[in-house]
């Protein structure tokens, strides 16, 4: 019995030690002081205040951006109205110049016709002049000098009588031709001051329009984005095409290729967990694939006068007119010297360069698979990738001198749907 007591005492000691160790293990060595839990609400309040301040700053930035956007939109509207007014005044001046030029051309043709008739009458009378002169000086001697019977003499008198009537008629026609030529010359001289005045007005209106355009360009952000870069690359490739239809097909092929490249970039960025790069690629894809914000025609549109006449002038040759190479697939306009050309539709410029026999060629993607094609420029102001509005100036036609002979420059116009030419006339506004 005495030998078992130490064992029980030992067990009690060991149990107490174990209980003490368990209590020590239950409480971490770095347990916070009793005052630590009181700081948690303060940290939460601070974080909430920071979040509220950031949110307020974001809302203020959004409101400021919206205000700037609204102000820019208002400014753009005012500039657009000023451009439209300047362009309307320029078109009125060009119309006046063209009217004077047409009158001068008519007078010049009349004078040329009178001079040609004058030359023809003079040539007809030239062989008869020696006989007429001899008869006028020596009528009896001339008749008696001719051998023959009395009957032949009488017959000769009758012939001479008829000849004198013909000579008199030819002389009268000669006088009329000379009078017509002189009248046409006087008309041309009278029109010259009117032409100079019309051209001066046209030049002044053109300078005002250029000033409006310069102001707009100074305030407009440069449209050098992914869609513009893709359009320039596509235009470079398409310039090697042999036909206009092949060029449009090449432009569409390159556009789709650029869209696929943007899609691939988006996929790679998402795979690499790069949200910013993926979002940028997504925006590029949308900009390339979607129609321009200024596009005029939706897919499947019907002709209802949606397009603007490209120039203030007259149509020389209509759709389907016969030519040496077959019926025409567009319209040809004659306009005043150095007339300003405007975009027929809103959209993105996809080509602006010389092409084959067209000369300087401009193609605007109007949206919905439609392209407006114009050729015959002296100067092109639009650039590939640029967004244009319907009626916005895009170039200038060559100058020419009214009243002088020679071919008049013409602006050639086509409208194409999915690469195929269609009659532009029903699409043009009635007041064009």
NORKAUR-V741602 format. One record per pair of residues at least 4 apart in sequence whose C-alpha atoms are under 7 Angstrom apart, sorted by the first residue. I is the first residue (numbers start at 1). J is the second residue. D is the distance in Angstrom with one decimal. If there is no record, write none. Layout:
# NORKAUR-V741602
I	J	D
I	J	D
This chain:
# NORKAUR-V741602
4	8	6.7
5	9	6.2
6	10	6.0
7	11	6.3
8	12	6.4
9	13	6.4
10	14	6.1
11	15	6.1
12	16	6.3
13	17	6.3
14	18	6.2
15	19	6.2
16	20	6.3
17	21	6.2
18	22	6.2
19	23	6.3
20	24	6.3
21	25	6.1
22	26	6.2
23	27	6.7
32	36	5.7
39	43	6.6
40	44	6.4
41	45	6.2
42	46	6.3
43	47	6.3
44	48	6.2
45	49	6.2
46	50	6.3
47	51	6.2
48	52	6.2
49	53	6.2
50	54	6.2
51	55	6.1
52	56	6.1
53	57	6.1
54	58	6.1
55	59	6.2
56	60	6.1
57	61	6.1
58	62	6.2
59	63	6.1
60	64	6.1
61	65	6.1
62	66	6.1
63	67	6.1
64	68	6.2
65	69	6.0
66	70	6.1
67	71	6.1
68	72	6.0
69	73	6.0
70	74	6.1
71	75	6.1
72	76	6.0
73	77	6.2
74	78	6.3
75	79	6.1
76	80	5.9
77	81	6.1
78	82	6.2
79	83	6.0
79	216	6.5
80	84	6.0
81	85	6.2
82	86	6.1
82	212	6.9
83	87	5.9
83	209	6.3
83	212	5.7
84	88	6.0
85	89	6.2
86	90	6.1
86	205	6.6
86	208	6.4
86	209	5.2
87	91	6.1
87	209	6.2
88	92	6.2
89	93	6.3
89	205	6.4
90	94	6.1
90	202	5.9
90	205	4.9
90	206	6.1
91	95	6.0
91	312	5.7
92	96	6.3
93	97	6.2
93	198	6.4
93	201	6.2
93	202	4.9
94	98	6.0
94	202	6.0
94	312	6.8
94	336	5.6
94	339	6.5
95	99	6.2
95	312	6.3
95	313	6.8
96	100	6.4
96	198	6.3
97	101	6.1
97	195	6.3
97	198	5.1
97	199	6.2
97	336	5.9
98	102	6.0
98	335	6.3
98	336	4.5
99	103	6.4
100	104	6.2
100	191	7.0
100	195	6.0
101	105	6.1
101	402	5.0
102	106	6.2
103	107	6.2
104	108	6.0
104	188	5.9
104	191	6.7
104	402	6.0
104	403	4.9
105	109	6.1
105	402	6.0
105	403	4.5
106	110	6.1
107	111	6.1
107	184	5.2
107	187	6.7
107	188	6.3
108	112	6.1
108	184	6.8
108	403	5.2
109	113	6.1
110	114	6.1
110	184	6.4
111	115	6.1
111	180	6.8
111	181	4.5
111	184	5.2
111	185	6.6
112	116	6.1
113	117	6.2
114	118	6.0
114	177	4.8
114	178	6.7
114	180	5.9
114	181	5.2
115	119	6.2
115	177	6.8
115	181	6.1
116	120	6.2
117	121	6.1
117	177	6.2
118	122	6.1
118	174	5.5
118	177	5.5
118	178	6.4
119	123	6.1
120	124	6.3
121	125	6.2
121	170	6.3
121	174	5.9
122	126	6.0
125	129	6.3
128	132	6.1
129	133	6.0
130	134	6.2
131	135	6.1
132	136	6.0
133	137	6.3
134	138	5.6
135	139	4.3
135	142	6.5
138	142	5.9
139	143	6.5
140	144	6.1
141	145	5.8
142	146	6.7
148	152	5.9
148	153	6.8
149	153	6.3
150	154	6.2
151	155	6.2
152	156	6.0
153	157	6.2
154	158	6.4
155	159	6.3
156	160	6.0
157	161	6.0
158	162	6.3
159	163	6.0
160	164	6.0
161	165	6.5
162	166	6.3
163	167	6.1
164	168	6.0
165	169	6.2
166	170	6.1
167	171	6.0
168	172	6.2
169	173	6.2
170	174	6.0
171	175	6.2
172	176	6.2
173	177	6.1
174	178	6.2
175	179	6.1
176	180	6.0
177	181	6.2
178	182	6.2
179	183	6.1
180	184	6.1
181	185	6.2
182	186	6.2
183	187	6.2
184	188	6.2
185	189	6.2
186	190	6.2
187	191	6.2
188	192	6.3
191	195	6.1
192	196	6.2
193	197	6.1
194	198	6.1
195	199	6.0
196	200	6.1
197	201	6.3
198	202	6.1
199	203	6.1
200	204	6.2
201	205	6.2
202	206	6.1
203	207	6.2
204	208	6.3
205	209	6.2
206	210	6.1
207	211	6.2
208	212	6.3
209	213	6.2
210	214	6.1
211	215	6.2
212	216	6.2
213	217	6.1
214	218	6.1
215	219	6.5
216	220	5.8
223	228	6.9
223	386	6.3
224	228	5.6
224	229	6.8
225	229	6.3
226	230	6.1
226	284	5.7
227	231	6.1
227	284	6.8
227	287	5.7
227	288	4.9
227	385	6.8
228	232	6.2
228	384	7.0
228	385	3.9
228	386	6.8
229	233	6.3
229	385	6.9
230	234	6.1
230	255	6.8
230	258	6.3
231	235	6.1
231	350	5.6
231	384	6.4
231	385	5.3
232	236	6.2
232	384	5.7
232	385	6.3
233	237	6.4
234	238	6.0
234	251	5.3
234	254	5.3
234	255	6.7
235	239	6.0
235	251	6.5
235	350	6.3
235	351	5.5
238	247	4.9
238	250	5.3
238	251	5.9
239	247	6.8
239	355	6.8
241	246	5.8
241	247	5.2
242	246	6.6
243	247	6.2
244	248	6.3
245	249	6.3
245	419	5.5
246	250	6.1
247	251	6.2
248	252	6.3
248	419	6.1
249	253	6.1
249	419	6.9
250	254	6.1
251	255	6.1
252	256	6.2
253	257	6.2
254	258	6.1
255	259	6.3
255	288	6.9
256	260	6.2
257	261	6.2
258	262	6.3
259	263	6.3
259	285	5.3
259	288	6.0
259	289	6.1
260	264	6.2
261	265	6.2
262	266	6.2
262	281	5.4
262	282	6.9
262	284	6.3
262	285	5.1
263	267	6.3
263	281	6.9
263	282	6.9
263	285	6.2
264	268	6.2
265	269	6.1
265	281	6.0
266	270	6.2
266	278	4.5
266	281	5.0
266	282	6.0
267	271	6.2
268	272	6.3
269	273	6.1
269	274	5.0
269	275	6.9
269	277	5.8
269	278	4.9
270	274	5.8
270	275	6.4
270	278	5.8
274	278	6.2
275	279	6.0
276	280	6.3
277	281	6.2
278	282	6.1
279	283	6.2
280	284	6.3
281	285	6.1
282	286	6.3
283	287	6.1
284	288	6.1
285	289	6.0
286	290	5.5
291	295	6.3
291	367	5.5
292	347	5.5
292	348	6.1
294	346	4.9
294	347	5.0
294	387	6.8
294	388	6.8
294	389	6.0
295	346	4.6
295	347	4.1
295	366	5.0
295	367	5.2
296	345	5.7
296	346	5.0
296	347	6.6
296	366	5.5
296	367	6.4
297	301	6.3
297	366	5.7
297	367	5.2
297	368	5.7
298	367	5.8
298	368	4.4
299	368	3.6
299	369	6.4
300	368	6.8
303	426	5.6
303	427	4.7
304	426	6.6
304	427	5.6
305	426	6.1
305	427	4.3
305	428	4.5
305	429	4.2
305	430	6.7
306	427	5.6
306	428	6.2
306	429	6.2
307	344	5.3
307	345	5.5
307	427	5.6
307	428	4.6
307	429	5.9
308	344	4.5
308	345	6.5
308	390	6.5
308	391	6.2
308	428	5.7
308	429	5.8
308	432	6.6
309	344	6.0
309	428	6.1
309	429	6.8
309	432	4.8
310	341	5.5
310	342	5.0
310	343	6.1
310	344	5.4
311	335	7.0
311	340	6.6
311	341	5.1
311	342	6.4
312	335	6.3
313	333	6.2
313	334	5.5
313	335	4.3
314	333	5.5
314	334	5.4
314	335	6.6
315	331	6.9
315	332	5.7
315	333	4.5
315	334	6.3
316	332	5.5
316	333	5.5
316	334	6.3
317	321	6.4
317	331	5.8
317	332	5.1
318	330	6.9
318	331	4.9
318	332	6.7
319	328	5.7
319	329	5.8
319	330	5.2
319	331	5.6
319	423	6.1
320	327	4.5
320	328	4.6
320	329	6.1
321	327	5.2
321	328	5.4
322	326	5.7
322	327	4.5
322	328	6.5
323	327	5.8
323	328	6.8
329	414	6.8
329	421	6.1
330	412	6.9
330	413	5.4
330	414	4.6
330	423	6.6
330	424	7.0
331	412	5.8
331	413	5.1
331	414	6.6
332	410	6.0
332	411	5.5
332	412	4.6
332	413	6.2
333	410	5.3
333	411	5.0
333	412	6.6
334	409	6.8
334	410	4.9
334	411	6.6
335	339	6.1
337	398	6.4
337	399	4.1
337	400	5.2
338	396	5.9
338	397	4.9
338	398	5.1
338	399	4.5
339	396	5.7
339	397	5.3
340	393	6.7
340	395	6.1
340	396	4.6
340	397	6.4
341	393	5.7
341	394	5.9
341	395	5.2
341	396	5.6
342	391	5.0
342	392	5.1
342	393	4.1
342	394	5.2
343	389	6.9
343	390	5.2
343	391	5.1
343	392	5.4
343	393	6.3
343	394	6.1
344	372	6.7
344	390	5.5
344	391	6.2
345	366	5.8
345	389	6.5
345	390	4.2
346	366	5.8
346	388	5.4
346	389	4.1
346	390	4.4
347	364	6.1
347	365	5.3
347	366	4.7
347	367	6.6
347	387	5.7
347	388	5.6
347	389	6.6
348	364	5.6
348	365	5.3
348	385	5.9
348	386	5.7
348	387	4.5
348	388	6.2
349	363	6.0
349	364	4.4
349	365	6.2
349	383	6.6
349	384	5.0
349	385	5.3
349	386	5.4
349	387	6.4
350	363	5.8
350	364	5.8
350	365	6.5
350	384	5.3
350	385	6.0
351	362	5.6
351	363	5.0
351	384	5.6
352	361	5.7
352	362	4.6
352	363	6.6
352	382	6.9
352	383	6.1
352	384	5.9
353	360	5.4
353	361	5.6
353	362	6.9
354	359	4.9
354	360	4.1
354	361	5.6
355	359	5.7
355	360	6.5
355	361	6.2
358	375	5.9
358	376	6.9
359	375	6.5
359	376	6.2
360	375	5.8
360	376	6.1
360	377	5.6
361	374	6.0
361	375	4.6
362	373	5.8
362	374	5.4
362	375	6.4
363	371	6.4
363	372	5.6
363	373	4.7
363	374	6.7
364	371	5.6
364	372	5.3
364	373	6.8
365	370	6.2
365	371	4.7
365	372	6.7
366	370	5.4
366	371	5.5
366	372	6.8
369	417	5.6
369	418	5.2
370	416	5.6
370	417	4.5
370	418	6.4
371	415	5.9
371	416	5.2
371	417	6.5
372	414	6.1
372	415	4.8
372	416	6.5
373	413	5.7
373	414	4.9
373	415	6.1
374	411	6.9
374	412	5.5
374	413	4.6
374	414	6.4
375	411	5.8
375	412	5.1
375	413	6.7
376	397	6.6
376	410	6.2
376	411	4.9
376	412	6.2
377	395	6.6
377	396	5.7
377	397	4.6
377	398	6.4
378	396	5.7
378	397	4.9
378	398	4.8
379	395	5.4
379	396	5.2
379	397	6.9
380	394	6.2
380	395	4.3
380	396	6.6
381	394	5.0
381	395	4.9
382	386	6.9
382	394	5.0
382	395	7.0
388	392	6.4
398	409	6.5
400	408	6.9
414	421	6.7
414	424	6.6
415	421	5.8
415	422	5.8
415	423	6.8
415	424	5.5
416	420	5.1
416	421	4.3
416	422	5.7
417	421	6.4
417	422	6.9
424	428	6.5
428	432	6.7
